[in-house]
Amino acid sequence: MFIERLIELSAYCALIQGNYEWKAVLTKVRAALTLYPEQLSG
C-alpha cells in the first residue's frame, strides 16, 4: 500500500508540475518518488 501511494504522489507531481515556479522542485521530488517504490519492492 505504501508503494502504491508513492506511485500516486509521483503522478500527482507530474500533474501539478505546470506551475513554472515549482517545476524544478517537483521534478526532483517526482524523480525521488519514482525511485522509492522500485527500491522498496526490490
PyMOL Python script that loads the backbone (N, CA, C, O; Angstrom):
from pymol import cmd

cmd.read_pdbstr("""\
ATOM      1  N   MET A   1       0.824  -1.185   0.000  1.00  0.00           N
ATOM      2  CA  MET A   1       0.000   0.000   0.000  1.00  0.00           C
ATOM      3  C   MET A   1       0.876   1.260   0.000  1.00  0.00           C
ATOM      4  O   MET A   1       0.558   2.241  -0.672  1.00  0.00           O
ATOM      5  N   PHE A   2       1.964   1.227   0.746  1.00  0.00           N
ATOM      6  CA  PHE A   2       2.870   2.367   0.804  1.00  0.00           C
ATOM      7  C   PHE A   2       3.467   2.642  -0.580  1.00  0.00           C
ATOM      8  O   PHE A   2       3.574   3.792  -1.006  1.00  0.00           O
ATOM      9  N   ILE A   3       3.848   1.579  -1.264  1.00  0.00           N
ATOM     10  CA  ILE A   3       4.426   1.722  -2.603  1.00  0.00           C
ATOM     11  C   ILE A   3       3.404   2.333  -3.557  1.00  0.00           C
ATOM     12  O   ILE A   3       3.753   3.184  -4.375  1.00  0.00           O
ATOM     13  N   GLU A   4       2.164   1.913  -3.459  1.00  0.00           N
ATOM     14  CA  GLU A   4       1.109   2.468  -4.312  1.00  0.00           C
ATOM     15  C   GLU A   4       0.951   3.965  -4.074  1.00  0.00           C
ATOM     16  O   GLU A   4       0.755   4.722  -5.024  1.00  0.00           O
ATOM     17  N   ARG A   5       1.032   4.397  -2.835  1.00  0.00           N
ATOM     18  CA  ARG A   5       0.885   5.830  -2.512  1.00  0.00           C
ATOM     19  C   ARG A   5       2.048   6.630  -3.077  1.00  0.00           C
ATOM     20  O   ARG A   5       1.855   7.750  -3.549  1.00  0.00           O
ATOM     21  N   LEU A   6       3.257   6.069  -3.037  1.00  0.00           N
ATOM     22  CA  LEU A   6       4.412   6.756  -3.613  1.00  0.00           C
ATOM     23  C   LEU A   6       4.236   6.937  -5.113  1.00  0.00           C
ATOM     24  O   LEU A   6       4.562   7.990  -5.662  1.00  0.00           O
ATOM     25  N   ILE A   7       3.724   5.917  -5.766  1.00  0.00           N
ATOM     26  CA  ILE A   7       3.481   5.997  -7.208  1.00  0.00           C
ATOM     27  C   ILE A   7       2.425   7.059  -7.501  1.00  0.00           C
ATOM     28  O   ILE A   7       2.559   7.824  -8.455  1.00  0.00           O
ATOM     29  N   GLU A   8       1.385   7.105  -6.691  1.00  0.00           N
ATOM     30  CA  GLU A   8       0.339   8.111  -6.879  1.00  0.00           C
ATOM     31  C   GLU A   8       0.883   9.523  -6.648  1.00  0.00           C
ATOM     32  O   GLU A   8       0.532  10.448  -7.380  1.00  0.00           O
ATOM     33  N   LEU A   9       1.729   9.691  -5.648  1.00  0.00           N
ATOM     34  CA  LEU A   9       2.326  11.002  -5.394  1.00  0.00           C
ATOM     35  C   LEU A   9       3.207  11.447  -6.558  1.00  0.00           C
ATOM     36  O   LEU A   9       3.218  12.622  -6.922  1.00  0.00           O
ATOM     37  N   SER A  10       3.934  10.514  -7.129  1.00  0.00           N
ATOM     38  CA  SER A  10       4.759  10.826  -8.289  1.00  0.00           C
ATOM     39  C   SER A  10       3.895  11.298  -9.453  1.00  0.00           C
ATOM     40  O   SER A  10       4.236  12.271 -10.125  1.00  0.00           O
ATOM     41  N   ALA A  11       2.795  10.624  -9.690  1.00  0.00           N
ATOM     42  CA  ALA A  11       1.879  11.018 -10.761  1.00  0.00           C
ATOM     43  C   ALA A  11       1.269  12.388 -10.475  1.00  0.00           C
ATOM     44  O   ALA A  11       1.089  13.191 -11.390  1.00  0.00           O
ATOM     45  N   TYR A  12       0.954  12.655  -9.218  1.00  0.00           N
ATOM     46  CA  TYR A  12       0.376  13.947  -8.849  1.00  0.00           C
ATOM     47  C   TYR A  12       1.387  15.075  -9.074  1.00  0.00           C
ATOM     48  O   TYR A  12       1.013  16.165  -9.508  1.00  0.00           O
ATOM     49  N   CYS A  13       2.642  14.822  -8.785  1.00  0.00           N
ATOM     50  CA  CYS A  13       3.675  15.825  -9.045  1.00  0.00           C
ATOM     51  C   CYS A  13       3.717  16.166 -10.531  1.00  0.00           C
ATOM     52  O   CYS A  13       3.870  17.331 -10.899  1.00  0.00           O
ATOM     53  N   ALA A  14       3.585  15.168 -11.370  1.00  0.00           N
ATOM     54  CA  ALA A  14       3.578  15.414 -12.809  1.00  0.00           C
ATOM     55  C   ALA A  14       2.371  16.263 -13.204  1.00  0.00           C
ATOM     56  O   ALA A  14       2.466  17.122 -14.080  1.00  0.00           O
ATOM     57  N   LEU A  15       1.254  16.018 -12.557  1.00  0.00           N
ATOM     58  CA  LEU A  15       0.032  16.750 -12.862  1.00  0.00           C
ATOM     59  C   LEU A  15       0.154  18.231 -12.511  1.00  0.00           C
ATOM     60  O   LEU A  15      -0.269  19.084 -13.291  1.00  0.00           O
ATOM     61  N   ILE A  16       0.723  18.547 -11.356  1.00  0.00           N
ATOM     62  CA  ILE A  16       0.792  19.941 -10.912  1.00  0.00           C
ATOM     63  C   ILE A  16       2.087  20.628 -11.330  1.00  0.00           C
ATOM     64  O   ILE A  16       2.319  21.775 -10.950  1.00  0.00           O
ATOM     65  N   GLN A  17       2.917  19.966 -12.088  1.00  0.00           N
ATOM     66  CA  GLN A  17       4.216  20.483 -12.476  1.00  0.00           C
ATOM     67  C   GLN A  17       4.126  21.648 -13.447  1.00  0.00           C
ATOM     68  O   GLN A  17       5.146  22.271 -13.741  1.00  0.00           O
ATOM     69  N   GLY A  18       2.952  21.961 -13.951  1.00  0.00           N
ATOM     70  CA  GLY A  18       2.793  23.031 -14.915  1.00  0.00           C
ATOM     71  C   GLY A  18       3.146  24.404 -14.374  1.00  0.00           C
ATOM     72  O   GLY A  18       3.466  25.303 -15.152  1.00  0.00           O
ATOM     73  N   ASN A  19       3.097  24.590 -13.055  1.00  0.00           N
ATOM     74  CA  ASN A  19       3.450  25.855 -12.441  1.00  0.00           C
ATOM     75  C   ASN A  19       4.961  26.032 -12.541  1.00  0.00           C
ATOM     76  O   ASN A  19       5.714  25.277 -11.926  1.00  0.00           O
ATOM     77  N   TYR A  20       5.409  27.019 -13.306  1.00  0.00           N
ATOM     78  CA  TYR A  20       6.832  27.193 -13.601  1.00  0.00           C
ATOM     79  C   TYR A  20       7.673  27.367 -12.337  1.00  0.00           C
ATOM     80  O   TYR A  20       8.793  26.860 -12.267  1.00  0.00           O
ATOM     81  N   GLU A  21       7.152  28.072 -11.347  1.00  0.00           N
ATOM     82  CA  GLU A  21       7.910  28.312 -10.117  1.00  0.00           C
ATOM     83  C   GLU A  21       8.259  27.014  -9.394  1.00  0.00           C
ATOM     84  O   GLU A  21       9.308  26.920  -8.756  1.00  0.00           O
ATOM     85  N   TRP A  22       7.407  26.039  -9.490  1.00  0.00           N
ATOM     86  CA  TRP A  22       7.597  24.783  -8.772  1.00  0.00           C
ATOM     87  C   TRP A  22       8.180  23.674  -9.634  1.00  0.00           C
ATOM     88  O   TRP A  22       8.468  22.585  -9.138  1.00  0.00           O
ATOM     89  N   LYS A  23       8.354  23.945 -10.923  1.00  0.00           N
ATOM     90  CA  LYS A  23       8.757  22.885 -11.848  1.00  0.00           C
ATOM     91  C   LYS A  23      10.075  22.209 -11.441  1.00  0.00           C
ATOM     92  O   LYS A  23      10.154  20.981 -11.436  1.00  0.00           O
ATOM     93  N   ALA A  24      11.099  22.982 -11.104  1.00  0.00           N
ATOM     94  CA  ALA A  24      12.394  22.398 -10.751  1.00  0.00           C
ATOM     95  C   ALA A  24      12.296  21.542  -9.494  1.00  0.00           C
ATOM     96  O   ALA A  24      12.867  20.454  -9.426  1.00  0.00           O
ATOM     97  N   VAL A  25      11.576  22.036  -8.513  1.00  0.00           N
ATOM     98  CA  VAL A  25      11.425  21.291  -7.255  1.00  0.00           C
ATOM     99  C   VAL A  25      10.629  20.017  -7.485  1.00  0.00           C
ATOM    100  O   VAL A  25      11.020  18.941  -7.032  1.00  0.00           O
ATOM    101  N   LEU A  26       9.515  20.142  -8.188  1.00  0.00           N
ATOM    102  CA  LEU A  26       8.652  18.975  -8.412  1.00  0.00           C
ATOM    103  C   LEU A  26       9.329  17.930  -9.286  1.00  0.00           C
ATOM    104  O   LEU A  26       9.051  16.738  -9.151  1.00  0.00           O
ATOM    105  N   THR A  27      10.202  18.353 -10.169  1.00  0.00           N
ATOM    106  CA  THR A  27      10.940  17.395 -10.992  1.00  0.00           C
ATOM    107  C   THR A  27      11.813  16.516 -10.107  1.00  0.00           C
ATOM    108  O   THR A  27      11.886  15.305 -10.313  1.00  0.00           O
ATOM    109  N   LYS A  28      12.473  17.118  -9.126  1.00  0.00           N
ATOM    110  CA  LYS A  28      13.318  16.352  -8.204  1.00  0.00           C
ATOM    111  C   LYS A  28      12.480  15.466  -7.290  1.00  0.00           C
ATOM    112  O   LYS A  28      12.835  14.314  -7.040  1.00  0.00           O
ATOM    113  N   VAL A  29      11.384  15.996  -6.799  1.00  0.00           N
ATOM    114  CA  VAL A  29      10.508  15.214  -5.923  1.00  0.00           C
ATOM    115  C   VAL A  29       9.943  14.027  -6.686  1.00  0.00           C
ATOM    116  O   VAL A  29       9.908  12.905  -6.180  1.00  0.00           O
ATOM    117  N   ARG A  30       9.507  14.287  -7.895  1.00  0.00           N
ATOM    118  CA  ARG A  30       8.934  13.204  -8.709  1.00  0.00           C
ATOM    119  C   ARG A  30       9.966  12.117  -8.982  1.00  0.00           C
ATOM    120  O   ARG A  30       9.649  10.929  -8.921  1.00  0.00           O
ATOM    121  N   ALA A  31      11.190  12.515  -9.281  1.00  0.00           N
ATOM    122  CA  ALA A  31      12.245  11.533  -9.536  1.00  0.00           C
ATOM    123  C   ALA A  31      12.488  10.665  -8.303  1.00  0.00           C
ATOM    124  O   ALA A  31      12.649   9.450  -8.421  1.00  0.00           O
ATOM    125  N   ALA A  32      12.515  11.281  -7.127  1.00  0.00           N
ATOM    126  CA  ALA A  32      12.715  10.523  -5.901  1.00  0.00           C
ATOM    127  C   ALA A  32      11.542   9.592  -5.639  1.00  0.00           C
ATOM    128  O   ALA A  32      11.733   8.433  -5.270  1.00  0.00           O
ATOM    129  N   LEU A  33      10.333  10.097  -5.828  1.00  0.00           N
ATOM    130  CA  LEU A  33       9.147   9.278  -5.588  1.00  0.00           C
ATOM    131  C   LEU A  33       9.053   8.113  -6.561  1.00  0.00           C
ATOM    132  O   LEU A  33       8.450   7.087  -6.245  1.00  0.00           O
ATOM    133  N   THR A  34       9.632   8.260  -7.720  1.00  0.00           N
ATOM    134  CA  THR A  34       9.644   7.180  -8.699  1.00  0.00           C
ATOM    135  C   THR A  34      10.645   6.098  -8.296  1.00  0.00           C
ATOM    136  O   THR A  34      10.406   4.912  -8.522  1.00  0.00           O
ATOM    137  N   LEU A  35      11.756   6.505  -7.703  1.00  0.00           N
ATOM    138  CA  LEU A  35      12.785   5.548  -7.307  1.00  0.00           C
ATOM    139  C   LEU A  35      12.423   4.758  -6.054  1.00  0.00           C
ATOM    140  O   LEU A  35      12.744   3.573  -5.963  1.00  0.00           O
ATOM    141  N   TYR A  36      11.771   5.380  -5.101  1.00  0.00           N
ATOM    142  CA  TYR A  36      11.475   4.721  -3.832  1.00  0.00           C
ATOM    143  C   TYR A  36      10.681   3.424  -3.991  1.00  0.00           C
ATOM    144  O   TYR A  36      11.054   2.415  -3.392  1.00  0.00           O
ATOM    145  N   PRO A  37       9.597   3.413  -4.778  1.00  0.00           N
ATOM    146  CA  PRO A  37       8.869   2.132  -4.927  1.00  0.00           C
ATOM    147  C   PRO A  37       9.741   1.033  -5.520  1.00  0.00           C
ATOM    148  O   PRO A  37       9.632  -0.128  -5.125  1.00  0.00           O
ATOM    149  N   GLU A  38      10.604   1.390  -6.466  1.00  0.00           N
ATOM    150  CA  GLU A  38      11.488   0.400  -7.064  1.00  0.00           C
ATOM    151  C   GLU A  38      12.446  -0.163  -6.016  1.00  0.00           C
ATOM    152  O   GLU A  38      12.701  -1.367  -5.978  1.00  0.00           O
ATOM    153  N   GLN A  39      12.969   0.713  -5.172  1.00  0.00           N
ATOM    154  CA  GLN A  39      13.910   0.278  -4.137  1.00  0.00           C
ATOM    155  C   GLN A  39      13.210  -0.566  -3.076  1.00  0.00           C
ATOM    156  O   GLN A  39      13.766  -1.558  -2.603  1.00  0.00           O
ATOM    157  N   LEU A  40      12.004  -0.177  -2.703  1.00  0.00           N
ATOM    158  CA  LEU A  40      11.278  -0.897  -1.657  1.00  0.00           C
ATOM    159  C   LEU A  40      10.798  -2.277  -2.112  1.00  0.00           C
ATOM    160  O   LEU A  40      10.739  -3.212  -1.313  1.00  0.00           O
ATOM    161  N   SER A  41      10.459  -2.398  -3.379  1.00  0.00           N
ATOM    162  CA  SER A  41       9.942  -3.680  -3.858  1.00  0.00           C
ATOM    163  C   SER A  41      11.057  -4.630  -4.286  1.00  0.00           C
ATOM    164  O   SER A  41      10.820  -5.827  -4.450  1.00  0.00           O
ATOM    165  N   GLY A  42      12.259  -4.114  -4.466  1.00  0.00           N
ATOM    166  CA  GLY A  42      13.360  -4.944  -4.930  1.00  0.00           C
ATOM    167  C   GLY A  42      14.123  -5.510  -3.866  1.00  0.00           C
ATOM    168  O   GLY A  42      15.086  -6.235  -4.114  1.00  0.00           O
TER     169      GLY A  42
END
""", "prot")
cmd.dss("prot")
cmd.show_as("cartoon", "prot")
cmd.util.cbc("prot")
cmd.orient("prot")
